Amino acid sequence: MSLSRSILRKLPVAGLIVAALGLAGCSQEKAEVKDIIRPVKVVEIAQAHDTRTLSYSGSVRARTESALAFRVNGKITERLVDIGQHVASGDVLARIDPIDYDLSVKSAQAALDAAERQVETVELARKRAEQLFAKNFAPKSQLEQATLTYDQAVATRDSARSSLEQAKNQAGYTDLKADRDGIVTAVSADVGQVVGSGTPVVTVAVDGEKEVLIAVPEMEIAEFKPGKIVKAGFWSDDALALDGKVREVAGSADPQSRTFAVRVSLPNDPRVLLGMTASVEASAANERQLVSIPLSALAEQDSRSIVWTVDRGADTVHARPVTVAKFAADGVRVADGLKPGDVVVAAGTQFMTENLKVKLTGDTVQSASAGDSDTRQVR
């Protein structure tokens, strides 16, 4: 009986000891949890750029291209040039059948000869009427009639002379000639084809200034004004780079592509050939200072978009609300909430809590401004 009482007296003491040990263990565990330092990867927000680069590709062409055509109708009998051939002013490019036009010249010449003989005849009659009237052998009405007949004959002769000149011009138009030096870039009609006046037959790129034609979307056309200086590079030669100048901007967009045609003049350089593919780069101002962060750096708290920023002095993290402008393939564009120099946790945001102690691991990567990554290129 005394042994049982002794055991009962010791039980409360043992319980207190166990409870005390339990509390001590919890306190030690909390201390260990409180002292946890979590390693994190971070990204530093870089200084946003005030400008961005717009890049568009196009082809080199002559500033002036002439689509040459016959001024008369006919069947093409000769084509004397090929694509890529250089021609000089006055060179014959093609011919049409001149037989009908030669006959017209002969007919006009004969009509002129007849008109000139008629003038000679009526001139003699007029002079005779003048003599008779001077001697009072003929009335004045006869002289007036002779003068009128002479004037009509002279008018007929002048008309015949003009018809002859016109017929000669028509015959001369059967030869299609280059009006300026240049290179043949297209042939639209060939031997045996019957063409009408004004139908393009040969296209000639006139020697002289060259330019690049690019297509600019409507959201960027405001950045291209006549006189703006741009950079022109060429795919065939990475070392070839020229300063170009915007010469002309289309007044309306293409109805199909909704882009505006922009012509960029190039300085004279023998290395630049027609048809080369060129890339035109222009600088544009950033309307909004956006910064780019990795998608993994973005978190959500209380239905708000946040990032976890690192206080380098205390090595702790803090939640900061941000305004997301848009999502891109390489990250998130932030419009508000971050400034240059901020350090943002780039991964593992689900483990972050306010004032959590962290340790930076590896090199700090700088984020790119949205202006760097928003370069547009159209091909």
PyMOL commands that set and color helices and strands:
alter all, ss='L'
color gray80, all
select helices_A, chain A and resi 2-34+99-134+140-172+221-223+295-297+349-351+370-373
alter helices_A, ss='H'
color red, helices_A
select strands_A, chain A and resi 38-40+42-44+51-62+65-69+74-79+86-87+92-96+175-177+182-187+194-195+200-206+210-217+229-234+237-249+259-266+277-285+291-293+299-301+304-311+316-321+323-328+331-336+343-345+358-360+365-366+376-378
alter strands_A, ss='S'
color yellow, strands_A
deselect
rebuild
show_as cartoon
